[in-house]
């Protein structure tokens, strides 16, 4: 049962969590009737949530068949991550030009929160702070188009990451991977920041590619 508030937004988050934790698989149909019964709500907010998720690329609506969780192919992931590295590389290069010492401290706090999550073995909190780190850099850039692009990609990227059984070497390494980006920004090294953030994205991309190849073989 959902709390009071914007029901469609809550349903949207509920569906996303179901996808990320594996309760809804890629290619699986989202049954509106069952979901309405489970959440004890009407089907209207569910339809609105599915419409929004379709716009975000997470759900595919097939006429006369219903809504399905998008299946992420190798080519789709390649397109997603190649676009992501361009957008975030552009954003961090802009951010370096205007970032303040207070902004750097904010990024440091996020990475330390990731390290604390790693100490607790809390992967969900680590991933949440990981996304926050990237979103904040885009906000520092001041470029609204970059901010919207990263926000739009967030669900798809998280969905892709949820596919991989081995997402990180270790949680601590996942947190530590962000320090080179922070250090480059602290030094106001634009090229170094671009290389650091693209290396970070490429590492996640390569892990997903390896996972897809392994799944194809089995």
C-alpha positions in Angstrom: 0.0 0.0 0.0 1.4 3.4 -0.9 1.3 6.5 1.3 -0.7 9.6 0.4 0.9 11.9 -2.1 1.4 11.9 -5.8 0.4 8.3 -6.5 1.7 8.1 -10.0 5.2 9.2 -8.9 5.1 6.7 -6.1 4.0 3.9 -8.4 6.8 5.0 -10.8 9.4 4.5 -8.0 7.8 1.2 -6.9 8.1 -0.2 -10.5 11.7 1.0 -10.7 12.7 -0.6 -7.5 11.0 -3.8 -8.6 13.2 -3.7 -11.8 16.4 -2.9 -9.9 16.0 -5.6 -7.3 15.1 -8.2 -9.9 11.4 -8.7 -9.1 10.5 -7.5 -12.6 12.7 -9.0 -15.2 13.7 -7.5 -18.6 11.0 -8.3 -21.2 8.4 -9.1 -18.5 5.0 -7.7 -18.8 3.8 -5.2 -16.1 0.3 -6.4 -15.2 -1.8 -3.3 -14.3 -4.5 -5.3 -12.7 -2.2 -7.3 -10.4 -0.3 -4.1 -9.5 -3.5 -2.2 -8.7 -4.6 -5.1 -6.4 -1.2 -5.3 -4.8 -1.0 -1.6 -4.1 -4.7 -1.2 -3.4 -5.1 1.7 -5.8 -6.9 2.3 -9.1 -5.3 1.7 -12.4 -5.1 5.4 -13.5 -1.9 6.3 -11.5 -0.4 3.0 -12.7 -1.0 4.0 -16.3 0.4 7.4 -15.7 3.5 5.9 -14.1 4.0 3.6 -17.0 3.6 6.5 -19.5 6.4 8.4 -17.7 8.6 5.3 -17.6 8.0 4.7 -21.3 9.2 8.3 -21.9 12.3 7.6 -19.8 13.1 4.5 -21.9 12.5 1.9 -19.1 9.2 0.6 -20.2 8.1 -0.3 -23.8 4.4 -0.2 -24.6 3.1 -2.6 -27.2 -0.4 -1.8 -28.7 -3.0 -4.3 -27.6 -0.4 -6.3 -25.6 0.5 -4.0 -22.7 3.6 -2.5 -21.0 6.9 -4.5 -20.8 10.2 -3.9 -19.1 12.7 -2.9 -21.8 15.2 -5.5 -22.7 18.7 -4.0 -22.9 20.6 -5.3 -25.8 24.4 -4.9 -26.3 23.8 -2.2 -28.9 21.4 -0.3 -26.7 23.9 -0.4 -23.8 26.7 0.7 -26.1 24.6 3.7 -27.3 23.6 4.6 -23.7 27.2 4.5 -22.3 28.8 6.2 -25.3 26.3 9.0 -24.9 26.8 9.1 -21.2 30.6 9.5 -21.4 30.1 12.4 -23.9 27.6 14.2 -21.8 29.4 13.8 -18.5 32.8 14.6 -20.0 31.3 17.8 -21.4 29.7 18.6 -18.0 32.8 18.0 -15.9 34.9 20.1 -18.3 32.4 23.0 -17.8 32.3 22.4 -14.0 36.0 22.6 -13.6 35.9 26.2 -14.9 33.5 27.4 -12.3 33.7 25.0 -9.3 34.4 26.4 -5.9 36.2 25.0 -2.9 32.8 24.5 -1.2 31.7 22.5 -4.3 34.8 20.3 -4.0 34.0 19.7 -0.3 30.5 18.6 -1.3 31.9 16.0 -3.7 34.3 14.8 -1.0 31.4 14.3 1.4 29.6 12.2 -1.2 32.6 10.0 -1.8 33.0 9.6 1.9 29.4 8.6 2.2 30.1 6.0 -0.5 33.1 4.7 1.6 30.9 4.5 4.7 28.3 2.5 2.7 31.1 0.2 1.6 32.2 -0.3 5.2 28.6 -1.3 6.0 28.3 -3.5 2.9 25.4 -1.3 1.9 25.5 -1.6 -1.9 22.2 0.3 -2.4 23.4 3.3 -0.5 26.7 3.2 -2.4 24.9 3.2 -5.7 22.6 6.0 -4.7 25.5 8.2 -3.7 27.3 7.2 -6.9 24.4 8.6 -9.0 24.3 11.7 -6.7 28.0 12.3 -7.4 27.4 12.5 -11.1 24.2 14.5 -10.9 26.0 17.1 -8.7 28.8 17.5 -11.1 26.3 18.2 -13.9 24.6 20.8 -11.6 28.0 22.5 -11.0 28.4 22.7 -14.8 25.4 25.0 -15.0 24.3 23.5 -18.3 20.6 22.6 -18.1 20.8 20.3 -21.2 23.5 18.2 -19.5 21.5 18.1 -16.3 18.4 16.9 -18.1 20.3 14.3 -20.1 21.9 12.8 -17.0 18.5 12.8 -15.2 16.9 11.1 -18.2 19.6 8.4 -18.4 19.6 7.7 -14.7 16.9 5.0 -14.6 18.3 3.3 -17.7 21.9 3.3 -16.4 20.7 1.9 -13.0 18.7 -0.7 -14.8 21.7 -1.7 -16.9 23.9 -1.9 -13.8 21.3 -4.1 -12.1 21.9 -6.7 -14.9 25.4 -7.3 -13.8 26.0 -10.0 -11.1 29.5 -8.7 -10.5 29.0 -4.9 -10.5 32.2 -4.0 -8.8 35.5 -5.6 -7.8 34.7 -4.5 -4.3 32.5 -1.8 -2.8 35.5 0.0 -1.5 37.1 0.1 -5.0 33.8 1.4 -6.4 34.0 4.3 -3.9 37.7 4.9 -4.4 37.2 5.2 -8.2 35.7 8.6 -7.7 38.7 10.2 -6.0 40.7 10.8 -9.2 37.7 12.9 -10.5 37.6 14.9 -7.3 41.4 15.5 -7.4 41.4 16.6 -11.0 38.6 19.0 -10.2 40.4 20.3 -7.1 43.4 21.0 -9.3 41.2 22.7 -11.9 42.5 20.2 -14.4 39.8 20.1 -17.1 41.4 17.5 -19.3 42.3 15.3 -16.3 38.7 15.5 -15.0 37.3 14.5 -18.4 39.7 11.6 -18.6 39.0 10.5 -15.1 35.2 10.6 -15.4 35.2 8.9 -18.8 37.6 6.2 -17.5 35.1 5.6 -14.6 32.2 5.3 -17.0 34.2 3.0 -19.4 34.9 0.7 -16.5 31.2 0.2 -15.7 30.6 -0.2 -19.5 33.2 -2.9 -19.8 31.8 -4.9 -16.9 28.3 -4.8 -18.4 29.7 -5.9 -21.8 31.5 -8.8 -20.2 28.3 -9.8 -18.4 26.3 -9.7 -21.6 28.9 -11.8 -23.4 28.9 -14.3 -20.5 25.1 -14.5 -20.6 25.2 -15.1 -24.4 27.6 -18.0 -24.0 25.5 -19.7 -21.3 
